Structure formats: C-alpha cells, structure tokens
C-alpha cells in the first residue's frame, strides 16, 4: 500500500515540476522579446503581475503565472491614453510608478518601472496617424 502512495507522491511532484518549468520557460520567452517590460495591471480589484509587450497596433499583457501563450489582455494602441502618473515607490534602485490610463471609456491602472512607462508613452505618441474609412 505504501508503494502506491509513494508512487502517487512522486508523480504529483513530477507534474508540479513540469508545470513550474513550463511557466518559467513561458515567462522567459515573453520577457526576452524586444519591447517587453515587467508591469502589474490592476484587474478584478487587485494587482496582478505580468509582462507587457508591444506589437505594431496593440499592447499585449501576459499574466506572470499562466500557461497561456496568448495575452491575457490586449489594448489597441489608438484607444489607450495615459491620463496621469502618481506615486513613486522605491524598490531597491528601481522606481515603480502607477499610470492612470483610459481605454475604451474605462479606467486602467498599470504599475511599472518609471523608465518602462516612459517607453510606453513614447510608443503611444509614435502611433501612426489614424486613417478615416
């Protein structure tokens, strides 16, 4: 009987390590992309850690702890506006700043390193002009 229990524990531990390795591999792959930065998003009444990446027309946000390859949230570049920054929370040598944003009429809060938010502002301002259809 104890052999079955030991086998079950070993299998559960192996599965846990495999899932953990997949999460770490995914985070490393997303975080190593050009134009990616670590940030937190205020979602569902709490802060969630993640990684944001730029694409030509979207800001893609990926949750830190997930197996999904697709972004958790996707913000259209032409609909995302930074309306203010507040709070500077020093963590070591990094300054974490919260950006108040407006997206499709709703408020979005993003917290990231000050220089990462400067990059976000530059990316938003460099958006090509909107064409009328």
CNS distance restraints for C-alpha pairs under 8 A (distance, minus, plus):
assign (resid   1 and name CA) (resid   5 and name CA) 6.62 0.50 0.50
assign (resid   2 and name CA) (resid   6 and name CA) 6.04 0.50 0.50
assign (resid   3 and name CA) (resid   7 and name CA) 6.04 0.50 0.50
assign (resid   4 and name CA) (resid   8 and name CA) 6.14 0.50 0.50
assign (resid   5 and name CA) (resid   9 and name CA) 6.24 0.50 0.50
assign (resid   6 and name CA) (resid  10 and name CA) 6.20 0.50 0.50
assign (resid   7 and name CA) (resid  11 and name CA) 6.13 0.50 0.50
assign (resid   8 and name CA) (resid  12 and name CA) 6.11 0.50 0.50
assign (resid   9 and name CA) (resid  13 and name CA) 6.10 0.50 0.50
assign (resid  10 and name CA) (resid  14 and name CA) 6.08 0.50 0.50
assign (resid  11 and name CA) (resid  15 and name CA) 6.14 0.50 0.50
assign (resid  12 and name CA) (resid  16 and name CA) 6.12 0.50 0.50
assign (resid  13 and name CA) (resid  17 and name CA) 6.20 0.50 0.50
assign (resid  14 and name CA) (resid  18 and name CA) 6.17 0.50 0.50
assign (resid  15 and name CA) (resid  19 and name CA) 6.20 0.50 0.50
assign (resid  16 and name CA) (resid  20 and name CA) 6.11 0.50 0.50
assign (resid  17 and name CA) (resid  21 and name CA) 6.04 0.50 0.50
assign (resid  18 and name CA) (resid  22 and name CA) 6.22 0.50 0.50
assign (resid  19 and name CA) (resid  23 and name CA) 6.25 0.50 0.50
assign (resid  20 and name CA) (resid  24 and name CA) 6.24 0.50 0.50
assign (resid  21 and name CA) (resid  25 and name CA) 6.04 0.50 0.50
assign (resid  22 and name CA) (resid  26 and name CA) 6.08 0.50 0.50
assign (resid  22 and name CA) (resid  67 and name CA) 7.05 0.50 0.50
assign (resid  23 and name CA) (resid  27 and name CA) 6.21 0.50 0.50
assign (resid  23 and name CA) (resid  65 and name CA) 6.55 0.50 0.50
assign (resid  23 and name CA) (resid  66 and name CA) 6.32 0.50 0.50
assign (resid  23 and name CA) (resid  67 and name CA) 5.82 0.50 0.50
assign (resid  24 and name CA) (resid  28 and name CA) 6.13 0.50 0.50
assign (resid  25 and name CA) (resid  29 and name CA) 6.11 0.50 0.50
assign (resid  26 and name CA) (resid  30 and name CA) 6.16 0.50 0.50
assign (resid  26 and name CA) (resid  67 and name CA) 7.21 0.50 0.50
assign (resid  26 and name CA) (resid  69 and name CA) 7.36 0.50 0.50
assign (resid  27 and name CA) (resid  31 and name CA) 5.78 0.50 0.50
assign (resid  27 and name CA) (resid  51 and name CA) 7.92 0.50 0.50
assign (resid  27 and name CA) (resid  64 and name CA) 6.64 0.50 0.50
assign (resid  28 and name CA) (resid  32 and name CA) 5.95 0.50 0.50
assign (resid  29 and name CA) (resid  33 and name CA) 6.83 0.50 0.50
assign (resid  30 and name CA) (resid  36 and name CA) 7.32 0.50 0.50
assign (resid  30 and name CA) (resid  51 and name CA) 7.29 0.50 0.50
assign (resid  30 and name CA) (resid  53 and name CA) 7.77 0.50 0.50
assign (resid  31 and name CA) (resid  36 and name CA) 5.75 0.50 0.50
assign (resid  31 and name CA) (resid  37 and name CA) 6.77 0.50 0.50
assign (resid  31 and name CA) (resid  38 and name CA) 7.60 0.50 0.50
assign (resid  31 and name CA) (resid  51 and name CA) 6.52 0.50 0.50
assign (resid  32 and name CA) (resid  36 and name CA) 6.99 0.50 0.50
assign (resid  33 and name CA) (resid  53 and name CA) 7.46 0.50 0.50
assign (resid  34 and name CA) (resid  53 and name CA) 7.86 0.50 0.50
assign (resid  35 and name CA) (resid  53 and name CA) 5.57 0.50 0.50
assign (resid  35 and name CA) (resid  54 and name CA) 5.43 0.50 0.50
assign (resid  36 and name CA) (resid  51 and name CA) 6.65 0.50 0.50
assign (resid  36 and name CA) (resid  52 and name CA) 5.47 0.50 0.50
assign (resid  36 and name CA) (resid  53 and name CA) 4.19 0.50 0.50
assign (resid  36 and name CA) (resid  54 and name CA) 6.51 0.50 0.50
assign (resid  37 and name CA) (resid  51 and name CA) 5.61 0.50 0.50
assign (resid  37 and name CA) (resid  52 and name CA) 5.46 0.50 0.50
assign (resid  37 and name CA) (resid  53 and name CA) 6.59 0.50 0.50
assign (resid  37 and name CA) (resid 116 and name CA) 6.48 0.50 0.50
assign (resid  38 and name CA) (resid  49 and name CA) 7.78 0.50 0.50
assign (resid  38 and name CA) (resid  50 and name CA) 6.02 0.50 0.50
assign (resid  38 and name CA) (resid  51 and name CA) 4.47 0.50 0.50
assign (resid  38 and name CA) (resid  52 and name CA) 6.31 0.50 0.50
assign (resid  38 and name CA) (resid 112 and name CA) 6.55 0.50 0.50
assign (resid  38 and name CA) (resid 113 and name CA) 7.83 0.50 0.50
assign (resid  39 and name CA) (resid  49 and name CA) 6.22 0.50 0.50
assign (resid  39 and name CA) (resid  50 and name CA) 5.53 0.50 0.50
assign (resid  39 and name CA) (resid  51 and name CA) 5.63 0.50 0.50
assign (resid  39 and name CA) (resid  52 and name CA) 6.58 0.50 0.50
assign (resid  39 and name CA) (resid 110 and name CA) 6.74 0.50 0.50
assign (resid  39 and name CA) (resid 111 and name CA) 5.57 0.50 0.50
assign (resid  39 and name CA) (resid 112 and name CA) 4.53 0.50 0.50
assign (resid  39 and name CA) (resid 113 and name CA) 7.48 0.50 0.50
assign (resid  40 and name CA) (resid  47 and name CA) 6.11 0.50 0.50
assign (resid  40 and name CA) (resid  48 and name CA) 5.30 0.50 0.50
assign (resid  40 and name CA) (resid  49 and name CA) 4.37 0.50 0.50
assign (resid  40 and name CA) (resid  50 and name CA) 5.60 0.50 0.50
assign (resid  40 and name CA) (resid  51 and name CA) 7.68 0.50 0.50
assign (resid  40 and name CA) (resid 110 and name CA) 5.71 0.50 0.50
assign (resid  40 and name CA) (resid 111 and name CA) 5.06 0.50 0.50
assign (resid  40 and name CA) (resid 112 and name CA) 6.48 0.50 0.50
assign (resid  41 and name CA) (resid  47 and name CA) 5.59 0.50 0.50
assign (resid  41 and name CA) (resid  48 and name CA) 5.37 0.50 0.50
assign (resid  41 and name CA) (resid  49 and name CA) 6.64 0.50 0.50
assign (resid  41 and name CA) (resid  50 and name CA) 7.40 0.50 0.50
assign (resid  41 and name CA) (resid 108 and name CA) 7.68 0.50 0.50
assign (resid  41 and name CA) (resid 109 and name CA) 5.95 0.50 0.50
assign (resid  41 and name CA) (resid 110 and name CA) 4.76 0.50 0.50
assign (resid  41 and name CA) (resid 111 and name CA) 6.49 0.50 0.50
assign (resid  42 and name CA) (resid  46 and name CA) 5.45 0.50 0.50
assign (resid  42 and name CA) (resid  47 and name CA) 4.35 0.50 0.50
assign (resid  42 and name CA) (resid  48 and name CA) 6.23 0.50 0.50
assign (resid  42 and name CA) (resid 108 and name CA) 6.98 0.50 0.50
assign (resid  42 and name CA) (resid 109 and name CA) 5.36 0.50 0.50
assign (resid  42 and name CA) (resid 110 and name CA) 6.47 0.50 0.50
assign (resid  43 and name CA) (resid  47 and name CA) 6.12 0.50 0.50
assign (resid  43 and name CA) (resid  48 and name CA) 6.68 0.50 0.50
assign (resid  48 and name CA) (resid  63 and name CA) 7.06 0.50 0.50
assign (resid  48 and name CA) (resid  64 and name CA) 7.91 0.50 0.50
assign (resid  49 and name CA) (resid  63 and name CA) 6.17 0.50 0.50
assign (resid  49 and name CA) (resid  64 and name CA) 5.55 0.50 0.50
assign (resid  50 and name CA) (resid  61 and name CA) 6.73 0.50 0.50
assign (resid  50 and name CA) (resid  62 and name CA) 5.40 0.50 0.50
assign (resid  50 and name CA) (resid  63 and name CA) 4.32 0.50 0.50
assign (resid  50 and name CA) (resid  64 and name CA) 4.23 0.50 0.50
assign (resid  50 and name CA) (resid  65 and name CA) 7.80 0.50 0.50
assign (resid  51 and name CA) (resid  61 and name CA) 5.79 0.50 0.50
assign (resid  51 and name CA) (resid  62 and name CA) 5.28 0.50 0.50
assign (resid  51 and name CA) (resid  63 and name CA) 6.63 0.50 0.50
assign (resid  51 and name CA) (resid  64 and name CA) 6.60 0.50 0.50
assign (resid  52 and name CA) (resid  59 and name CA) 6.67 0.50 0.50
assign (resid  52 and name CA) (resid  60 and name CA) 5.45 0.50 0.50
assign (resid  52 and name CA) (resid  61 and name CA) 4.28 0.50 0.50
assign (resid  52 and name CA) (resid  62 and name CA) 6.17 0.50 0.50
assign (resid  53 and name CA) (resid  59 and name CA) 5.87 0.50 0.50
assign (resid  53 and name CA) (resid  60 and name CA) 5.20 0.50 0.50
assign (resid  53 and name CA) (resid  61 and name CA) 6.48 0.50 0.50
assign (resid  54 and name CA) (resid  58 and name CA) 6.28 0.50 0.50
assign (resid  54 and name CA) (resid  59 and name CA) 4.87 0.50 0.50
assign (resid  54 and name CA) (resid  60 and name CA) 6.33 0.50 0.50
assign (resid  55 and name CA) (resid  59 and name CA) 6.22 0.50 0.50
assign (resid  55 and name CA) (resid  60 and name CA) 7.39 0.50 0.50
assign (resid  57 and name CA) (resid  76 and name CA) 6.10 0.50 0.50
assign (resid  57 and name CA) (resid  77 and name CA) 5.30 0.50 0.50
assign (resid  57 and name CA) (resid  78 and name CA) 7.74 0.50 0.50
assign (resid  58 and name CA) (resid  74 and name CA) 6.37 0.50 0.50
assign (resid  58 and name CA) (resid  75 and name CA) 5.38 0.50 0.50
assign (resid  58 and name CA) (resid  76 and name CA) 4.60 0.50 0.50
assign (resid  58 and name CA) (resid  77 and name CA) 5.00 0.50 0.50
assign (resid  59 and name CA) (resid  74 and name CA) 5.82 0.50 0.50
assign (resid  59 and name CA) (resid  75 and name CA) 5.06 0.50 0.50
assign (resid  59 and name CA) (resid  76 and name CA) 6.55 0.50 0.50
assign (resid  59 and name CA) (resid  77 and name CA) 6.52 0.50 0.50
assign (resid  60 and name CA) (resid  71 and name CA) 5.66 0.50 0.50
assign (resid  60 and name CA) (resid  72 and name CA) 7.61 0.50 0.50
assign (resid  60 and name CA) (resid  73 and name CA) 6.05 0.50 0.50
assign (resid  60 and name CA) (resid  74 and name CA) 4.60 0.50 0.50
assign (resid  60 and name CA) (resid  75 and name CA) 6.40 0.50 0.50
assign (resid  61 and name CA) (resid  71 and name CA) 5.40 0.50 0.50
assign (resid  61 and name CA) (resid  72 and name CA) 5.86 0.50 0.50
assign (resid  61 and name CA) (resid  73 and name CA) 5.13 0.50 0.50
assign (resid  61 and name CA) (resid  74 and name CA) 6.19 0.50 0.50
assign (resid  62 and name CA) (resid  70 and name CA) 7.44 0.50 0.50
assign (resid  62 and name CA) (resid  71 and name CA) 4.64 0.50 0.50
assign (resid  62 and name CA) (resid  72 and name CA) 5.12 0.50 0.50
assign (resid  62 and name CA) (resid  73 and name CA) 6.87 0.50 0.50
assign (resid  63 and name CA) (resid  71 and name CA) 7.58 0.50 0.50
assign (resid  63 and name CA) (resid  72 and name CA) 6.27 0.50 0.50
assign (resid  75 and name CA) (resid  79 and name CA) 7.32 0.50 0.50
assign (resid  75 and name CA) (resid  80 and name CA) 6.60 0.50 0.50
assign (resid  75 and name CA) (resid 103 and name CA) 7.48 0.50 0.50
assign (resid  76 and name CA) (resid  80 and name CA) 6.40 0.50 0.50
assign (resid  77 and name CA) (resid 124 and name CA) 6.49 0.50 0.50
assign (resid  77 and name CA) (resid 127 and name CA) 7.27 0.50 0.50
assign (resid  78 and name CA) (resid 124 and name CA) 7.76 0.50 0.50
assign (resid  78 and name CA) (resid 127 and name CA) 7.40 0.50 0.50
assign (resid  78 and name CA) (resid 130 and name CA) 7.88 0.50 0.50
assign (resid  79 and name CA) (resid 102 and name CA) 7.82 0.50 0.50
assign (resid  79 and name CA) (resid 103 and name CA) 5.56 0.50 0.50
assign (resid  79 and name CA) (resid 104 and name CA) 6.04 0.50 0.50
assign (resid  80 and name CA) (resid 101 and name CA) 6.81 0.50 0.50
assign (resid  80 and name CA) (resid 102 and name CA) 5.86 0.50 0.50
assign (resid  80 and name CA) (resid 103 and name CA) 4.76 0.50 0.50
assign (resid  80 and name CA) (resid 104 and name CA) 7.44 0.50 0.50
assign (resid  80 and name CA) (resid 124 and name CA) 7.80 0.50 0.50
assign (resid  81 and name CA) (resid 101 and name CA) 5.39 0.50 0.50
assign (resid  81 and name CA) (resid 102 and name CA) 5.14 0.50 0.50
assign (resid  81 and name CA) (resid 103 and name CA) 6.55 0.50 0.50
assign (resid  81 and name CA) (resid 124 and name CA) 7.80 0.50 0.50
assign (resid  82 and name CA) (resid  99 and name CA) 6.64 0.50 0.50
assign (resid  82 and name CA) (resid 100 and name CA) 5.98 0.50 0.50
assign (resid  82 and name CA) (resid 101 and name CA) 4.29 0.50 0.50
assign (resid  82 and name CA) (resid 102 and name CA) 6.41 0.50 0.50
assign (resid  82 and name CA) (resid 121 and name CA) 7.43 0.50 0.50
assign (resid  83 and name CA) (resid  99 and name CA) 7.61 0.50 0.50
assign (resid  83 and name CA) (resid 100 and name CA) 5.67 0.50 0.50
assign (resid  83 and name CA) (resid 101 and name CA) 5.39 0.50 0.50
assign (resid  83 and name CA) (resid 102 and name CA) 6.81 0.50 0.50
assign (resid  84 and name CA) (resid  99 and name CA) 5.82 0.50 0.50
assign (resid  84 and name CA) (resid 100 and name CA) 5.13 0.50 0.50
assign (resid  84 and name CA) (resid 101 and name CA) 7.06 0.50 0.50
assign (resid  85 and name CA) (resid  97 and name CA) 6.77 0.50 0.50
assign (resid  85 and name CA) (resid  98 and name CA) 5.66 0.50 0.50
assign (resid  85 and name CA) (resid  99 and name CA) 4.40 0.50 0.50
assign (resid  85 and name CA) (resid 100 and name CA) 5.94 0.50 0.50
assign (resid  86 and name CA) (resid  97 and name CA) 6.25 0.50 0.50
assign (resid  86 and name CA) (resid  98 and name CA) 5.48 0.50 0.50
assign (resid  86 and name CA) (resid  99 and name CA) 6.53 0.50 0.50
assign (resid  86 and name CA) (resid 100 and name CA) 7.83 0.50 0.50
assign (resid  87 and name CA) (resid  96 and name CA) 7.82 0.50 0.50
assign (resid  87 and name CA) (resid  97 and name CA) 5.62 0.50 0.50
assign (resid  87 and name CA) (resid  98 and name CA) 6.20 0.50 0.50
assign (resid  88 and name CA) (resid  95 and name CA) 5.95 0.50 0.50
assign (resid  88 and name CA) (resid  96 and name CA) 5.61 0.50 0.50
assign (resid  88 and name CA) (resid  97 and name CA) 4.98 0.50 0.50
assign (resid  88 and name CA) (resid  98 and name CA) 7.58 0.50 0.50
assign (resid  89 and name CA) (resid  95 and name CA) 5.62 0.50 0.50
assign (resid  89 and name CA) (resid  96 and name CA) 5.09 0.50 0.50
assign (resid  89 and name CA) (resid  97 and name CA) 6.61 0.50 0.50
assign (resid  90 and name CA) (resid  94 and name CA) 5.84 0.50 0.50
assign (resid  90 and name CA) (resid  95 and name CA) 4.55 0.50 0.50
assign (resid  90 and name CA) (resid  96 and name CA) 6.21 0.50 0.50
assign (resid  91 and name CA) (resid  95 and name CA) 6.17 0.50 0.50
assign (resid  91 and name CA) (resid  96 and name CA) 7.13 0.50 0.50
assign (resid  94 and name CA) (resid 113 and name CA) 6.39 0.50 0.50
assign (resid  94 and name CA) (resid 114 and name CA) 7.83 0.50 0.50
assign (resid  95 and name CA) (resid 113 and name CA) 5.56 0.50 0.50
assign (resid  95 and name CA) (resid 114 and name CA) 5.82 0.50 0.50
assign (resid  96 and name CA) (resid 111 and name CA) 6.45 0.50 0.50
assign (resid  96 and name CA) (resid 112 and name CA) 5.22 0.50 0.50
assign (resid  96 and name CA) (resid 113 and name CA) 4.51 0.50 0.50
assign (resid  96 and name CA) (resid 114 and name CA) 5.86 0.50 0.50
assign (resid  97 and name CA) (resid 111 and name CA) 5.48 0.50 0.50
assign (resid  97 and name CA) (resid 112 and name CA) 5.65 0.50 0.50
assign (resid  97 and name CA) (resid 113 and name CA) 6.10 0.50 0.50
assign (resid  97 and name CA) (resid 114 and name CA) 5.60 0.50 0.50
assign (resid  97 and name CA) (resid 117 and name CA) 7.85 0.50 0.50
assign (resid  98 and name CA) (resid 109 and name CA) 6.71 0.50 0.50
assign (resid  98 and name CA) (resid 110 and name CA) 5.61 0.50 0.50
assign (resid  98 and name CA) (resid 111 and name CA) 4.20 0.50 0.50
assign (resid  98 and name CA) (resid 112 and name CA) 6.63 0.50 0.50
assign (resid  99 and name CA) (resid 109 and name CA) 5.75 0.50 0.50
assign (resid  99 and name CA) (resid 110 and name CA) 5.20 0.50 0.50
assign (resid  99 and name CA) (resid 111 and name CA) 6.12 0.50 0.50
assign (resid  99 and name CA) (resid 117 and name CA) 7.64 0.50 0.50
assign (resid 100 and name CA) (resid 107 and name CA) 7.08 0.50 0.50
assign (resid 100 and name CA) (resid 108 and name CA) 6.20 0.50 0.50
assign (resid 100 and name CA) (resid 109 and name CA) 4.95 0.50 0.50
assign (resid 100 and name CA) (resid 110 and name CA) 6.78 0.50 0.50
assign (resid 101 and name CA) (resid 107 and name CA) 5.79 0.50 0.50
assign (resid 101 and name CA) (resid 108 and name CA) 4.93 0.50 0.50
assign (resid 101 and name CA) (resid 109 and name CA) 5.93 0.50 0.50
assign (resid 101 and name CA) (resid 110 and name CA) 7.55 0.50 0.50
assign (resid 102 and name CA) (resid 106 and name CA) 5.64 0.50 0.50
assign (resid 102 and name CA) (resid 107 and name CA) 4.81 0.50 0.50
assign (resid 102 and name CA) (resid 108 and name CA) 5.86 0.50 0.50
assign (resid 103 and name CA) (resid 107 and name CA) 6.33 0.50 0.50
assign (resid 103 and name CA) (resid 108 and name CA) 6.62 0.50 0.50
assign (resid 112 and name CA) (resid 116 and name CA) 6.32 0.50 0.50
assign (resid 112 and name CA) (resid 117 and name CA) 6.38 0.50 0.50
assign (resid 113 and name CA) (resid 117 and name CA) 6.47 0.50 0.50
assign (resid 114 and name CA) (resid 118 and name CA) 6.34 0.50 0.50
assign (resid 115 and name CA) (resid 119 and name CA) 6.33 0.50 0.50
assign (resid 116 and name CA) (resid 120 and name CA) 6.32 0.50 0.50
assign (resid 117 and name CA) (resid 121 and name CA) 6.21 0.50 0.50
assign (resid 118 and name CA) (resid 122 and name CA) 6.29 0.50 0.50
assign (resid 119 and name CA) (resid 123 and name CA) 6.12 0.50 0.50
assign (resid 120 and name CA) (resid 124 and name CA) 6.17 0.50 0.50
assign (resid 121 and name CA) (resid 125 and name CA) 6.13 0.50 0.50
assign (resid 122 and name CA) (resid 126 and name CA) 6.05 0.50 0.50
assign (resid 123 and name CA) (resid 127 and name CA) 6.62 0.50 0.50
